[in-house]
Amino acid sequence: MLAVGSVMSAATAFRVGATSLTLWSEQAPKLMEHWLKAEEDEADAATKLRNELFDAARDGAKRVNDEVVRGIDDADRFTKPRRKPASK
């Protein structure tokens, strides 16, 4: 069970990292655009940047939580005792 838990933890850590990388690669262009506009003191750009950052952070937290729960479910499934068929 310890070996399965270790493998599942490593797999979950990898999935969390990949999920975070995907999220930030999707959000980076939009965030950079808002950041550049905010640097130019464009109206409401700083507010839009702040809102987008918090939206991305919330989305990231949800995605990470989903991956962690998935990892726990995987570990549970792989360590659950298998029932032997009833012999006749």
Backbone atoms as SQL, in Angstrom:
CREATE TABLE atoms (id INTEGER PRIMARY KEY, chain TEXT, resi INTEGER, resn TEXT, atom TEXT, x REAL, y REAL, z REAL);
INSERT INTO atoms VALUES
  (1, 'A', 1, 'MET', 'N', 0.827, -1.181, 0.000),
  (2, 'A', 1, 'MET', 'CA', 0.000, 0.000, 0.000),
  (3, 'A', 1, 'MET', 'C', 0.878, 1.253, 0.000),
  (4, 'A', 2, 'LEU', 'N', 1.997, 1.199, 0.700),
  (5, 'A', 2, 'LEU', 'CA', 2.905, 2.339, 0.741),
  (6, 'A', 2, 'LEU', 'C', 3.469, 2.639, -0.644),
  (7, 'A', 3, 'ALA', 'N', 3.820, 1.596, -1.384),
  (8, 'A', 3, 'ALA', 'CA', 4.356, 1.789, -2.738),
  (9, 'A', 3, 'ALA', 'C', 3.317, 2.416, -3.655),
  (10, 'A', 4, 'VAL', 'N', 2.094, 1.924, -3.582),
  (11, 'A', 4, 'VAL', 'CA', 1.021, 2.484, -4.412),
  (12, 'A', 4, 'VAL', 'C', 0.773, 3.934, -4.030),
  (13, 'A', 5, 'GLY', 'N', 0.768, 4.229, -2.746),
  (14, 'A', 5, 'GLY', 'CA', 0.570, 5.611, -2.295),
  (15, 'A', 5, 'GLY', 'C', 1.659, 6.535, -2.802),
  (16, 'A', 6, 'SER', 'N', 2.899, 6.039, -2.787),
  (17, 'A', 6, 'SER', 'CA', 4.019, 6.853, -3.285),
  (18, 'A', 6, 'SER', 'C', 3.881, 7.121, -4.773),
  (19, 'A', 7, 'VAL', 'N', 3.534, 6.096, -5.535),
  (20, 'A', 7, 'VAL', 'CA', 3.362, 6.260, -6.981),
  (21, 'A', 7, 'VAL', 'C', 2.196, 7.196, -7.275),
  (22, 'A', 8, 'MET', 'N', 1.101, 7.042, -6.555),
  (23, 'A', 8, 'MET', 'CA', -0.062, 7.902, -6.775),
  (24, 'A', 8, 'MET', 'C', 0.249, 9.351, -6.393),
  (25, 'A', 9, 'SER', 'N', 1.029, 9.540, -5.336),
  (26, 'A', 9, 'SER', 'CA', 1.420, 10.901, -4.948),
  (27, 'A', 9, 'SER', 'C', 2.278, 11.550, -6.020),
  (28, 'A', 10, 'ALA', 'N', 3.218, 10.786, -6.564),
  (29, 'A', 10, 'ALA', 'CA', 4.068, 11.320, -7.629),
  (30, 'A', 10, 'ALA', 'C', 3.246, 11.639, -8.873),
  (31, 'A', 11, 'ALA', 'N', 2.333, 10.748, -9.217),
  (32, 'A', 11, 'ALA', 'CA', 1.479, 10.986, -10.390),
  (33, 'A', 11, 'ALA', 'C', 0.594, 12.208, -10.179),
  (34, 'A', 12, 'THR', 'N', 0.067, 12.360, -8.971),
  (35, 'A', 12, 'THR', 'CA', -0.779, 13.517, -8.668),
  (36, 'A', 12, 'THR', 'C', 0.028, 14.804, -8.729),
  (37, 'A', 13, 'ALA', 'N', 1.241, 14.780, -8.197),
  (38, 'A', 13, 'ALA', 'CA', 2.100, 15.967, -8.255),
  (39, 'A', 13, 'ALA', 'C', 2.395, 16.353, -9.702),
  (40, 'A', 14, 'PHE', 'N', 2.641, 15.362, -10.540),
  (41, 'A', 14, 'PHE', 'CA', 2.877, 15.635, -11.959),
  (42, 'A', 14, 'PHE', 'C', 1.634, 16.244, -12.608),
  (43, 'A', 15, 'ARG', 'N', 0.468, 15.660, -12.328),
  (44, 'A', 15, 'ARG', 'CA', -0.778, 16.173, -12.918),
  (45, 'A', 15, 'ARG', 'C', -1.070, 17.591, -12.444),
  (46, 'A', 16, 'VAL', 'N', -0.813, 17.875, -11.165),
  (47, 'A', 16, 'VAL', 'CA', -1.027, 19.228, -10.631),
  (48, 'A', 16, 'VAL', 'C', -0.099, 20.214, -11.341),
  (49, 'A', 17, 'GLY', 'N', 1.163, 19.831, -11.515),
  (50, 'A', 17, 'GLY', 'CA', 2.105, 20.703, -12.219),
  (51, 'A', 17, 'GLY', 'C', 1.701, 20.944, -13.661),
  (52, 'A', 18, 'ALA', 'N', 1.296, 19.886, -14.349),
  (53, 'A', 18, 'ALA', 'CA', 0.869, 20.025, -15.745),
  (54, 'A', 18, 'ALA', 'C', -0.386, 20.877, -15.852),
  (55, 'A', 19, 'THR', 'N', -1.305, 20.699, -14.922),
  (56, 'A', 19, 'THR', 'CA', -2.535, 21.493, -14.913),
  (57, 'A', 19, 'THR', 'C', -2.232, 22.970, -14.685),
  (58, 'A', 20, 'SER', 'N', -1.346, 23.253, -13.738),
  (59, 'A', 20, 'SER', 'CA', -0.977, 24.645, -13.460),
  (60, 'A', 20, 'SER', 'C', -0.270, 25.280, -14.653),
  (61, 'A', 21, 'LEU', 'N', 0.623, 24.536, -15.258),
  (62, 'A', 21, 'LEU', 'CA', 1.335, 25.040, -16.436),
  (63, 'A', 21, 'LEU', 'C', 0.361, 25.346, -17.567),
  (64, 'A', 22, 'THR', 'N', -0.589, 24.462, -17.781),
  (65, 'A', 22, 'THR', 'CA', -1.598, 24.677, -18.824),
  (66, 'A', 22, 'THR', 'C', -2.422, 25.921, -18.534),
  (67, 'A', 23, 'LEU', 'N', -2.871, 26.052, -17.295),
  (68, 'A', 23, 'LEU', 'CA', -3.684, 27.215, -16.923),
  (69, 'A', 23, 'LEU', 'C', -2.939, 28.508, -17.185),
  (70, 'A', 24, 'TRP', 'N', -1.701, 28.612, -16.675),
  (71, 'A', 24, 'TRP', 'CA', -0.975, 29.869, -16.807),
  (72, 'A', 24, 'TRP', 'C', -0.557, 30.135, -18.245),
  (73, 'A', 25, 'SER', 'N', -0.333, 29.078, -19.036),
  (74, 'A', 25, 'SER', 'CA', -0.018, 29.315, -20.449),
  (75, 'A', 25, 'SER', 'C', -1.251, 29.817, -21.201),
  (76, 'A', 26, 'GLU', 'N', -2.426, 29.405, -20.764),
  (77, 'A', 26, 'GLU', 'CA', -3.668, 29.900, -21.369),
  (78, 'A', 26, 'GLU', 'C', -3.944, 31.350, -20.960),
  (79, 'A', 27, 'GLN', 'N', -3.628, 31.681, -19.723),
  (80, 'A', 27, 'GLN', 'CA', -3.963, 33.001, -19.189),
  (81, 'A', 27, 'GLN', 'C', -2.902, 34.067, -19.454),
  (82, 'A', 28, 'ALA', 'N', -1.672, 33.663, -19.701),
  (83, 'A', 28, 'ALA', 'CA', -0.561, 34.612, -19.813),
  (84, 'A', 28, 'ALA', 'C', -0.778, 35.711, -20.855),
  (85, 'A', 29, 'PRO', 'N', -1.209, 35.390, -22.074),
  (86, 'A', 29, 'PRO', 'CA', -1.373, 36.476, -23.054),
  (87, 'A', 29, 'PRO', 'C', -2.373, 37.554, -22.609),
  (88, 'A', 30, 'LYS', 'N', -3.491, 37.113, -22.062),
  (89, 'A', 30, 'LYS', 'CA', -4.503, 38.072, -21.616),
  (90, 'A', 30, 'LYS', 'C', -3.982, 38.898, -20.435),
  (91, 'A', 31, 'LEU', 'N', -3.295, 38.240, -19.502),
  (92, 'A', 31, 'LEU', 'CA', -2.757, 38.963, -18.350),
  (93, 'A', 31, 'LEU', 'C', -1.674, 39.951, -18.768),
  (94, 'A', 32, 'MET', 'N', -0.828, 39.562, -19.698),
  (95, 'A', 32, 'MET', 'CA', 0.215, 40.476, -20.188),
  (96, 'A', 32, 'MET', 'C', -0.408, 41.709, -20.852),
  (97, 'A', 33, 'GLU', 'N', -1.462, 41.491, -21.607),
  (98, 'A', 33, 'GLU', 'CA', -2.138, 42.608, -22.270),
  (99, 'A', 33, 'GLU', 'C', -2.690, 43.592, -21.232),
  (100, 'A', 34, 'HIS', 'N', -3.344, 43.066, -20.208),
  (101, 'A', 34, 'HIS', 'CA', -3.881, 43.931, -19.148),
  (102, 'A', 34, 'HIS', 'C', -2.753, 44.629, -18.390),
  (103, 'A', 35, 'TRP', 'N', -1.661, 43.913, -18.159),
  (104, 'A', 35, 'TRP', 'CA', -0.527, 44.496, -17.438),
  (105, 'A', 35, 'TRP', 'C', 0.073, 45.650, -18.236),
  (106, 'A', 36, 'LEU', 'N', 0.251, 45.460, -19.553),
  (107, 'A', 36, 'LEU', 'CA', 0.818, 46.526, -20.387),
  (108, 'A', 36, 'LEU', 'C', -0.098, 47.742, -20.418),
  (109, 'A', 37, 'LYS', 'N', -1.394, 47.499, -20.502),
  (110, 'A', 37, 'LYS', 'CA', -2.344, 48.612, -20.494),
  (111, 'A', 37, 'LYS', 'C', -2.324, 49.327, -19.144),
  (112, 'A', 38, 'ALA', 'N', -2.172, 48.571, -18.073),
  (113, 'A', 38, 'ALA', 'CA', -2.118, 49.189, -16.739),
  (114, 'A', 38, 'ALA', 'C', -0.853, 50.022, -16.588),
  (115, 'A', 39, 'GLU', 'N', 0.255, 49.572, -17.168),
  (116, 'A', 39, 'GLU', 'CA', 1.504, 50.332, -17.120),
  (117, 'A', 39, 'GLU', 'C', 1.372, 51.656, -17.878),
  (118, 'A', 40, 'GLU', 'N', 0.522, 51.688, -18.880),
  (119, 'A', 40, 'GLU', 'CA', 0.290, 52.905, -19.653),
  (120, 'A', 40, 'GLU', 'C', -0.796, 53.771, -19.025),
  (121, 'A', 41, 'ASP', 'N', -1.226, 53.399, -17.836),
  (122, 'A', 41, 'ASP', 'CA', -2.274, 54.121, -17.101),
  (123, 'A', 41, 'ASP', 'C', -3.582, 54.221, -17.876),
  (124, 'A', 42, 'GLU', 'N', -3.893, 53.170, -18.615),
  (125, 'A', 42, 'GLU', 'CA', -5.159, 53.148, -19.332),
  (126, 'A', 42, 'GLU', 'C', -6.296, 52.980, -18.311),
  (127, 'A', 43, 'ALA', 'N', -7.424, 53.624, -18.575),
  (128, 'A', 43, 'ALA', 'CA', -8.550, 53.610, -17.636),
  (129, 'A', 43, 'ALA', 'C', -9.014, 52.185, -17.360),
  (130, 'A', 44, 'ASP', 'N', -9.194, 51.864, -16.104),
  (131, 'A', 44, 'ASP', 'CA', -9.706, 50.578, -15.625),
  (132, 'A', 44, 'ASP', 'C', -8.812, 49.379, -15.933),
  (133, 'A', 45, 'ALA', 'N', -7.647, 49.583, -16.514),
  (134, 'A', 45, 'ALA', 'CA', -6.779, 48.456, -16.866),
  (135, 'A', 45, 'ALA', 'C', -6.251, 47.752, -15.619),
  (136, 'A', 46, 'ALA', 'N', -5.906, 48.507, -14.592),
  (137, 'A', 46, 'ALA', 'CA', -5.398, 47.892, -13.360),
  (138, 'A', 46, 'ALA', 'C', -6.481, 47.058, -12.687),
  (139, 'A', 47, 'THR', 'N', -7.702, 47.543, -12.725),
  (140, 'A', 47, 'THR', 'CA', -8.823, 46.797, -12.148),
  (141, 'A', 47, 'THR', 'C', -9.068, 45.515, -12.935),
  (142, 'A', 48, 'LYS', 'N', -9.022, 45.615, -14.259),
  (143, 'A', 48, 'LYS', 'CA', -9.202, 44.420, -15.096),
  (144, 'A', 48, 'LYS', 'C', -8.089, 43.409, -14.846),
  (145, 'A', 49, 'LEU', 'N', -6.859, 43.894, -14.717),
  (146, 'A', 49, 'LEU', 'CA', -5.735, 43.005, -14.433),
  (147, 'A', 49, 'LEU', 'C', -5.952, 42.298, -13.104),
  (148, 'A', 50, 'ARG', 'N', -6.315, 43.032, -12.087),
  (149, 'A', 50, 'ARG', 'CA', -6.559, 42.446, -10.769),
  (150, 'A', 50, 'ARG', 'C', -7.651, 41.392, -10.833),
  (151, 'A', 51, 'ASN', 'N', -8.758, 41.715, -11.499),
  (152, 'A', 51, 'ASN', 'CA', -9.872, 40.770, -11.608),
  (153, 'A', 51, 'ASN', 'C', -9.467, 39.507, -12.353),
  (154, 'A', 52, 'GLU', 'N', -8.725, 39.673, -13.452),
  (155, 'A', 52, 'GLU', 'CA', -8.269, 38.507, -14.230),
  (156, 'A', 52, 'GLU', 'C', -7.304, 37.641, -13.421),
  (157, 'A', 53, 'LEU', 'N', -6.422, 38.274, -12.654),
  (158, 'A', 53, 'LEU', 'CA', -5.490, 37.513, -11.818),
  (159, 'A', 53, 'LEU', 'C', -6.230, 36.675, -10.780),
  (160, 'A', 54, 'PHE', 'N', -7.198, 37.282, -10.115),
  (161, 'A', 54, 'PHE', 'CA', -7.952, 36.540, -9.111),
  (162, 'A', 54, 'PHE', 'C', -8.820, 35.457, -9.741),
  (163, 'A', 55, 'ASP', 'N', -9.386, 35.727, -10.915),
  (164, 'A', 55, 'ASP', 'CA', -10.152, 34.691, -11.621),
  (165, 'A', 55, 'ASP', 'C', -9.258, 33.517, -11.996),
  (166, 'A', 56, 'ALA', 'N', -8.059, 33.819, -12.482),
  (167, 'A', 56, 'ALA', 'CA', -7.117, 32.756, -12.851),
  (168, 'A', 56, 'ALA', 'C', -6.684, 31.968, -11.621),
  (169, 'A', 57, 'ALA', 'N', -6.456, 32.658, -10.510),
  (170, 'A', 57, 'ALA', 'CA', -6.064, 31.977, -9.272),
  (171, 'A', 57, 'ALA', 'C', -7.176, 31.064, -8.771),
  (172, 'A', 58, 'ARG', 'N', -8.416, 31.536, -8.840),
  (173, 'A', 58, 'ARG', 'CA', -9.547, 30.694, -8.421),
  (174, 'A', 58, 'ARG', 'C', -9.681, 29.475, -9.325),
  (175, 'A', 59, 'ASP', 'N', -9.554, 29.693, -10.628),
  (176, 'A', 59, 'ASP', 'CA', -9.631, 28.588, -11.584),
  (177, 'A', 59, 'ASP', 'C', -8.502, 27.593, -11.317),
  (178, 'A', 60, 'GLY', 'N', -7.303, 28.108, -11.052),
  (179, 'A', 60, 'GLY', 'CA', -6.168, 27.238, -10.753),
  (180, 'A', 60, 'GLY', 'C', -6.398, 26.416, -9.494),
  (181, 'A', 61, 'ALA', 'N', -6.935, 27.039, -8.458),
  (182, 'A', 61, 'ALA', 'CA', -7.211, 26.322, -7.211),
  (183, 'A', 61, 'ALA', 'C', -8.234, 25.218, -7.434),
  (184, 'A', 62, 'LYS', 'N', -9.247, 25.504, -8.248),
  (185, 'A', 62, 'LYS', 'CA', -10.266, 24.492, -8.541),
  (186, 'A', 62, 'LYS', 'C', -9.648, 23.329, -9.312),
  (187, 'A', 63, 'ARG', 'N', -8.827, 23.647, -10.307),
  (188, 'A', 63, 'ARG', 'CA', -8.197, 22.590, -11.104),
  (189, 'A', 63, 'ARG', 'C', -7.260, 21.737, -10.260),
  (190, 'A', 64, 'VAL', 'N', -6.486, 22.378, -9.398),
  (191, 'A', 64, 'VAL', 'CA', -5.566, 21.633, -8.523),
  (192, 'A', 64, 'VAL', 'C', -6.359, 20.742, -7.573),
  (193, 'A', 65, 'ASN', 'N', -7.422, 21.278, -6.988),
  (194, 'A', 65, 'ASN', 'CA', -8.249, 20.477, -6.092),
  (195, 'A', 65, 'ASN', 'C', -8.825, 19.266, -6.828),
  (196, 'A', 66, 'ASP', 'N', -9.292, 19.459, -8.047),
  (197, 'A', 66, 'ASP', 'CA', -9.825, 18.342, -8.829),
  (198, 'A', 66, 'ASP', 'C', -8.769, 17.261, -9.043),
  (199, 'A', 67, 'GLU', 'N', -7.537, 17.662, -9.326),
  (200, 'A', 67, 'GLU', 'CA', -6.456, 16.696, -9.538),
  (201, 'A', 67, 'GLU', 'C', -6.096, 15.961, -8.248),
  (202, 'A', 68, 'VAL', 'N', -6.089, 16.665, -7.128),
  (203, 'A', 68, 'VAL', 'CA', -5.780, 16.026, -5.848),
  (204, 'A', 68, 'VAL', 'C', -6.861, 15.008, -5.498),
  (205, 'A', 69, 'VAL', 'N', -8.115, 15.368, -5.674),
  (206, 'A', 69, 'VAL', 'CA', -9.212, 14.430, -5.409),
  (207, 'A', 69, 'VAL', 'C', -9.105, 13.223, -6.341),
  (208, 'A', 70, 'ARG', 'N', -8.768, 13.477, -7.585),
  (209, 'A', 70, 'ARG', 'CA', -8.582, 12.377, -8.545),
  (210, 'A', 70, 'ARG', 'C', -7.455, 11.445, -8.082),
  (211, 'A', 71, 'GLY', 'N', -6.364, 12.011, -7.571),
  (212, 'A', 71, 'GLY', 'CA', -5.264, 11.206, -7.056),
  (213, 'A', 71, 'GLY', 'C', -5.675, 10.370, -5.859),
  (214, 'A', 72, 'ILE', 'N', -6.461, 10.951, -4.969),
  (215, 'A', 72, 'ILE', 'CA', -6.959, 10.203, -3.809),
  (216, 'A', 72, 'ILE', 'C', -7.863, 9.068, -4.263),
  (217, 'A', 73, 'ASP', 'N', -8.738, 9.354, -5.219),
  (218, 'A', 73, 'ASP', 'CA', -9.621, 8.309, -5.752),
  (219, 'A', 73, 'ASP', 'C', -8.825, 7.192, -6.413),
  (220, 'A', 74, 'ASP', 'N', -7.780, 7.547, -7.151),
  (221, 'A', 74, 'ASP', 'CA', -6.930, 6.530, -7.783),
  (222, 'A', 74, 'ASP', 'C', -6.256, 5.653, -6.738),
  (223, 'A', 75, 'ALA', 'N', -5.688, 6.279, -5.707),
  (224, 'A', 75, 'ALA', 'CA', -5.026, 5.510, -4.644),
  (225, 'A', 75, 'ALA', 'C', -6.026, 4.592, -3.944),
  (226, 'A', 76, 'ASP', 'N', -7.226, 5.079, -3.709),
  (227, 'A', 76, 'ASP', 'CA', -8.258, 4.266, -3.078),
  (228, 'A', 76, 'ASP', 'C', -8.607, 3.067, -3.950),
  (229, 'A', 77, 'ARG', 'N', -8.772, 3.320, -5.228),
  (230, 'A', 77, 'ARG', 'CA', -9.148, 2.255, -6.154),
  (231, 'A', 77, 'ARG', 'C', -8.053, 1.183, -6.252),
  (232, 'A', 78, 'PHE', 'N', -6.779, 1.608, -6.295),
  (233, 'A', 78, 'PHE', 'CA', -5.691, 0.648, -6.446),
  (234, 'A', 78, 'PHE', 'C', -5.369, -0.118, -5.170),
  (235, 'A', 79, 'THR', 'N', -5.747, 0.400, -4.017),
  (236, 'A', 79, 'THR', 'CA', -5.430, -0.286, -2.762),
  (237, 'A', 79, 'THR', 'C', -6.626, -1.017, -2.165),
  (238, 'A', 80, 'LYS', 'N', -7.782, -0.889, -2.782),
  (239, 'A', 80, 'LYS', 'CA', -8.978, -1.550, -2.272),
  (240, 'A', 80, 'LYS', 'C', -8.831, -3.063, -2.467),
  (241, 'A', 81, 'PRO', 'N', -9.104, -3.841, -1.435),
  (242, 'A', 81, 'PRO', 'CA', -9.013, -5.295, -1.588),
  (243, 'A', 81, 'PRO', 'C', -10.001, -5.796, -2.640),
  (244, 'A', 82, 'ARG', 'N', -9.543, -6.719, -3.412),
  (245, 'A', 82, 'ARG', 'CA', -10.411, -7.294, -4.453),
  (246, 'A', 82, 'ARG', 'C', -11.139, -8.493, -3.872),
  (247, 'A', 83, 'ARG', 'N', -12.389, -8.551, -4.202),
  (248, 'A', 83, 'ARG', 'CA', -13.187, -9.686, -3.721),
  (249, 'A', 83, 'ARG', 'C', -12.920, -10.893, -4.594),
  (250, 'A', 84, 'LYS', 'N', -12.753, -11.994, -3.938),
  (251, 'A', 84, 'LYS', 'CA', -12.568, -13.254, -4.656),
  (252, 'A', 84, 'LYS', 'C', -13.943, -13.806, -4.983),
  (253, 'A', 85, 'PRO', 'N', -14.088, -14.374, -6.174),
  (254, 'A', 85, 'PRO', 'CA', -15.397, -14.943, -6.505),
  (255, 'A', 85, 'PRO', 'C', -15.743, -16.090, -5.542),
  (256, 'A', 86, 'ALA', 'N', -16.997, -16.172, -5.231),
  (257, 'A', 86, 'ALA', 'CA', -17.457, -17.231, -4.320),
  (258, 'A', 86, 'ALA', 'C', -17.281, -18.577, -4.994),
  (259, 'A', 87, 'SER', 'N', -16.699, -19.519, -4.286),
  (260, 'A', 87, 'SER', 'CA', -16.509, -20.858, -4.861),
  (261, 'A', 87, 'SER', 'C', -17.734, -21.697, -4.616),
  (262, 'A', 88, 'LYS', 'N', -18.009, -22.530, -5.578),
  (263, 'A', 88, 'LYS', 'CA', -19.201, -23.390, -5.495),
  (264, 'A', 88, 'LYS', 'C', -18.867, -24.750, -4.992);
